[in-house]
Amino acid sequence: METAKVMIRLATKADTPELYRVEQRCFDAESFSRRQVNYLAVQSSGSFWVLTEDEKIAGFIVLLQRANSRALRAYSLAVAPEFRGKKYAQQLMQKADQQAQELGKDRLYLEVSEHNHGAIQLYRKLGFELTGIRPRYYRDGSNACLMEKKVED
Ligand SMILES: CC(C)(COP(=O)(O)OP(=O)(O)OC[C@H]1O[C@@H](n2cnc3c(N)ncnc32)[C@H](O)[C@@H]1OP(=O)(O)O)[C@@H](O)C(=O)NCCC(=O)NCCS
């Protein structure tokens, strides 16, 4: 069997339907609408990166930056169920790290549900630390953990 070709690139408008499908399968109550996906992928000032395996979208990360902030926000991260366990989320977070460096930011931060043990494990492995709790942040009433990581120069 040939090795799969894995690439990380910016999303385009043409990716919107596939991104929306991946999104819907990864998040339930908290998922973006089709319009939000389109907006984030095409029009927002953030960057929407997709990871493809043999040209199929396996996962994505959305990064949001504010001009006056020293921190870059990892707004959303997802890998489709059939592509999990292949270090794709790790590679997408490494892309975020690289972006943060290129933008001259000194921190990466994110919010994650207190119940999302898999994701918390991933972020800890990548050097994120718990820096705060946002009470009742999600629609189901659960708390968000605020996690941050220093970006190397
Ligand atoms: C969380 C998610 C992005 C992980 O994607 P993935 O590509 O399977 O993760 P990786 O293969 O890159 O994992 C790298 C490391 O993170 C940790 N990890 C990832 N998923 C884990 C899980 N479910 N349970 C425990 N540890 C996990 C492990 O340490 C893993 O290393 P290992 O394979 O050597 O054990 C994916 O499960 C997902 O999309 N979930 C639904 C959406 C979501 O929760 N997104 C995060 C919102 S904040």
Ligand as a Chemical Component Dictionary entry (heavy atoms), coordinates in Angstrom:
data_LIG
# 
_chem_comp.id                   LIG 
_chem_comp.type                 NON-POLYMER 
_chem_comp.pdbx_formal_charge   0 
_chem_comp.three_letter_code    LIG 
# 
loop_
_chem_comp_atom.comp_id 
_chem_comp_atom.atom_id 
_chem_comp_atom.alt_atom_id 
_chem_comp_atom.type_symbol 
_chem_comp_atom.charge 
_chem_comp_atom.model_Cartn_x 
_chem_comp_atom.model_Cartn_y 
_chem_comp_atom.model_Cartn_z 
_chem_comp_atom.pdbx_ordinal 
LIG C1  C1  C 0 -9.704  15.960 19.795 1  
LIG C2  C2  C 0 -9.390  15.569 18.338 2  
LIG C3  C3  C 0 -9.193  16.855 17.529 3  
LIG C4  C4  C 0 -8.092  14.711 18.326 4  
LIG O1  O1  O 0 -7.759  14.402 16.968 5  
LIG P1  P1  P 0 -6.702  13.257 16.560 6  
LIG O2  O2  O 0 -6.205  13.584 15.199 7  
LIG O3  O3  O 0 -7.293  11.936 16.780 8  
LIG O4  O4  O 0 -5.541  13.493 17.653 9  
LIG P2  P2  P 0 -3.989  13.066 17.468 10 
LIG O5  O5  O 0 -3.924  11.751 16.764 11 
LIG O6  O6  O 0 -3.246  14.207 16.871 12 
LIG O7  O7  O 0 -3.590  12.899 19.009 13 
LIG C5  C5  C 0 -2.316  13.238 19.471 14 
LIG C6  C6  C 0 -2.235  12.961 20.955 15 
LIG O8  O8  O 0 -3.307  13.633 21.652 16 
LIG C7  C7  C 0 -3.849  12.791 22.680 17 
LIG N1  N1  N 0 -5.227  12.406 22.321 18 
LIG C8  C8  C 0 -5.904  12.719 21.200 19 
LIG N2  N2  N 0 -7.168  12.228 21.246 20 
LIG C9  C9  C 0 -7.279  11.591 22.437 21 
LIG C10 C10 C 0 -8.330  10.875 23.073 22 
LIG N3  N3  N 0 -9.536  10.740 22.516 23 
LIG N4  N4  N 0 -8.103  10.376 24.321 24 
LIG C11 C11 C 0 -6.907  10.503 24.926 25 
LIG N5  N5  N 0 -5.849  11.162 24.351 26 
LIG C12 C12 C 0 -6.035  11.699 23.131 27 
LIG C13 C13 C 0 -2.949  11.572 22.739 28 
LIG O9  O9  O 0 -1.917  11.863 23.659 29 
LIG C14 C14 C 0 -2.408  11.502 21.320 30 
LIG O10 O10 O 0 -1.161  10.912 21.250 31 
LIG P3  P3  P 0 -1.045  9.293  21.099 32 
LIG O11 O11 O 0 -1.799  8.960  19.836 33 
LIG O12 O12 O 0 0.422   9.077  21.001 34 
LIG O13 O13 O 0 -1.696  8.726  22.313 35 
LIG C15 C15 C 0 -10.529 14.707 17.711 36 
LIG O14 O14 O 0 -10.819 13.631 18.563 37 
LIG C16 C16 C 0 -11.822 15.499 17.453 38 
LIG O15 O15 O 0 -11.981 16.113 16.402 39 
LIG N6  N6  N 0 -12.760 15.458 18.400 40 
LIG C17 C17 C 0 -14.062 16.120 18.235 41 
LIG C18 C18 C 0 -13.920 17.627 18.179 42 
LIG C19 C19 C 0 -13.190 18.182 19.365 43 
LIG O16 O16 O 0 -13.411 17.759 20.494 44 
LIG N7  N7  N 0 -12.309 19.166 19.124 45 
LIG C20 C20 C 0 -11.575 19.863 20.155 46 
LIG C21 C21 C 0 -12.438 20.941 20.657 47 
LIG S1  S1  S 0 -11.582 22.002 21.789 48 
# 
loop_
_chem_comp_bond.comp_id 
_chem_comp_bond.atom_id_1 
_chem_comp_bond.atom_id_2 
_chem_comp_bond.value_order 
_chem_comp_bond.pdbx_ordinal 
LIG C1  C2  SING 1  
LIG C2  C3  SING 2  
LIG C2  C4  SING 3  
LIG C2  C15 SING 4  
LIG C4  O1  SING 5  
LIG O1  P1  SING 6  
LIG P1  O2  DOUB 7  
LIG P1  O3  SING 8  
LIG P1  O4  SING 9  
LIG O4  P2  SING 10 
LIG P2  O5  DOUB 11 
LIG P2  O6  SING 12 
LIG P2  O7  SING 13 
LIG O7  C5  SING 14 
LIG C5  C6  SING 15 
LIG C6  O8  SING 16 
LIG C6  C14 SING 17 
LIG O8  C7  SING 18 
LIG C7  N1  SING 19 
LIG C7  C13 SING 20 
LIG N1  C8  SING 21 
LIG N1  C12 SING 22 
LIG C8  N2  DOUB 23 
LIG N2  C9  SING 24 
LIG C9  C10 SING 25 
LIG C9  C12 DOUB 26 
LIG C10 N3  SING 27 
LIG C10 N4  DOUB 28 
LIG N4  C11 SING 29 
LIG C11 N5  DOUB 30 
LIG N5  C12 SING 31 
LIG C13 O9  SING 32 
LIG C13 C14 SING 33 
LIG C14 O10 SING 34 
LIG O10 P3  SING 35 
LIG P3  O11 DOUB 36 
LIG P3  O12 SING 37 
LIG P3  O13 SING 38 
LIG C15 O14 SING 39 
LIG C15 C16 SING 40 
LIG C16 O15 DOUB 41 
LIG C16 N6  SING 42 
LIG N6  C17 SING 43 
LIG C17 C18 SING 44 
LIG C18 C19 SING 45 
LIG C19 O16 DOUB 46 
LIG C19 N7  SING 47 
LIG N7  C20 SING 48 
LIG C20 C21 SING 49 
LIG C21 S1  SING 50 
# 
